[in-house]
Amino acid sequence: MRESTTEEQKQFRIGLLFAISGTALFGLKSIFIKLAFAEGVDALTLLTLRMIIAFPLYVIILWWALHISPQRRKAINKKDPMAILLLGFMGYYLASYRL
């Protein structure tokens, strides 16, 4: 049996912190949405605000991921970013919009 190193323990604690934080924030999302609806905000406006807030975070994650592994940068060709944005729009915006 291999003993854990201090680096592995540190990574585990960071991962656990992210998991707990993500769970708590996901639970709080419904409370904020109910409060916004109570103030008269419509669903399309809330969805747009959610996308505007999330976009910079995803850009930071992409930048970080590409700088950690240079092989990932080589794997992306020039057409991929536009396809990724289009798929992200369709998956996030259109799937969440209800008539």
QUITADA-V608757 format. One record per residue. N is the residue number from 1. RES is the residue in one small letter. PSI is psi in whole degrees, 0 to 359 (* if undefined). Layout:
BEGIN
N:RES:PSI / N:RES:PSI
END
This chain:
BEGIN
1:m:132 / 2:r:134 / 3:e:145 / 4:s:140 / 5:t:167 / 6:t:328 / 7:e:319 / 8:e:321 / 9:q:320 / 10:k:315 / 11:q:321 / 12:f:316 / 13:r:319 / 14:i:316 / 15:g:319 / 16:l:319 / 17:l:317 / 18:f:319 / 19:a:315 / 20:i:317 / 21:s:316 / 22:g:320 / 23:t:316 / 24:a:316 / 25:l:323 / 26:f:321 / 27:g:324 / 28:l:337 / 29:k:317 / 30:s:327 / 31:i:314 / 32:f:323 / 33:i:318 / 34:k:321 / 35:l:321 / 36:a:317 / 37:f:324 / 38:a:332 / 39:e:356 / 40:g:13 / 41:v:136 / 42:d:166 / 43:a:322 / 44:l:319 / 45:t:317 / 46:l:318 / 47:l:319 / 48:t:316 / 49:l:321 / 50:r:319 / 51:m:319 / 52:i:321 / 53:i:322 / 54:a:329 / 55:f:310 / 56:p:326 / 57:l:319 / 58:y:327 / 59:v:318 / 60:i:318 / 61:i:318 / 62:l:314 / 63:w:314 / 64:w:315 / 65:a:321 / 66:l:330 / 67:h:340 / 68:i:318 / 69:s:106 / 70:p:335 / 71:q:328 / 72:r:323 / 73:r:322 / 74:k:333 / 75:a:345 / 76:i:121 / 77:n:182 / 78:k:336 / 79:k:340 / 80:d:315 / 81:p:320 / 82:m:320 / 83:a:321 / 84:i:316 / 85:l:318 / 86:l:315 / 87:l:321 / 88:g:318 / 89:f:311 / 90:m:317 / 91:g:323 / 92:y:311 / 93:y:306 / 94:l:326 / 95:a:334 / 96:s:341 / 97:y:127 / 98:r:136 / 99:l:*
END
